Amino acid sequence: MPQTAQQAAESVFALFPLPLARATLEEYGVEATDEQIQLITREVLSLNLFWTHHALLSVLSKIEGERVFDELCRYVRAAWETMLGLDQPTLAGYFEEAAERRALYDQIVQEGGSPIAVFTETAALAESDGAIRPEDSQKFLALLIDLIPVEAIGETVEGMDLTHK
């Protein structure tokens, strides 16, 4: 069934496991302050945006893929505080940071890295940014492996039939 770029973006966003609750982190043994939960949520969001961008450009034309991705970014901006539970001041500069993450993750994938390699890099970045404690790195990696819907994102994008409106 054909859908607009906005509808396609919303269908992908619905797959994102956000916002992250303290209870979810605790299930994996990851201890975090409220500030760290904000950082972790941003890392998880960036990772979801990367996999979505990667899938969109792998399946759709560059123009269609970017159109859906732009709509997804608009959706994220609108949901920043209400749905994602993130502080408004942290929105400034977020998308530049996410673009840097995407470039790094793209390089890993282009060099033959698997999703696990990308998740490992995310855990290392989260640790270096102070989002997680060094002793929680492996636990955070397990959380990423379990929560990030790489296959579901790919399947959703694979089934997209965009209208040209």
VENMO-V674838 format. One record per pair of residues at least 4 apart in sequence whose ideal C-beta (glycine too) atoms are under 6 Angstrom apart, sorted by the first residue. I is the first residue (numbers start at 1). J is the second residue. Records with the same first field share a line. If there is no record, write none. Layout:
I->J + J
This chain:
2->161 + 163
3->7 + 8
4->163 + 165
5->67 + 68 + 71
6->71
8->68 + 160
9->68 + 71 + 72 + 75
11->156
12->52 + 156
13->75
15->149 + 152 + 153
16->48
17->147
18->84
19->41 + 84 + 85
20->24 + 40 + 41
25->30 + 32
28->139 + 142 + 143
29->139
30->136 + 139 + 140
32->36 + 37
36->131
38->86
39->131
40->131
43->122 + 126 + 131
46->98 + 101
47->122 + 148
49->98
50->102 + 105
51->150 + 153
52->153
53->69 + 102
55->153 + 154 + 157
56->60 + 65 + 68 + 69 + 157
57->65
59->157 + 158
60->64 + 65
64->162
79->83 + 84
80->84 + 86 + 91
81->88
86->90
102->106
105->118
108->113 + 117 + 118
109->113
113->117
115->150
119->141 + 144 + 145
123->137 + 140 + 141
126->131 + 132
127->132 + 134 + 137
132->136 + 140
136->140
143->147
144->148
149->153
